[in-house]
């Protein structure tokens, strides 16, 4: 699957990273969201396209 640039996604923050950023998954890809807190459900816009290798 591909994460499309500029597409909006609704994600669940499943954990927090070392620097406090929220961690979510989109199509198996790990996404880091500054200022998000574990347990939140938020809408984000992908800043770049991500494709599997």
Buried (B, 14 or more C-beta within 10 A) or exposed (E): EEBBEEEEBEBBBEEBEEEEBBBBEBEEBEBEBEEBEEEEEBEBEBEEEBEEE
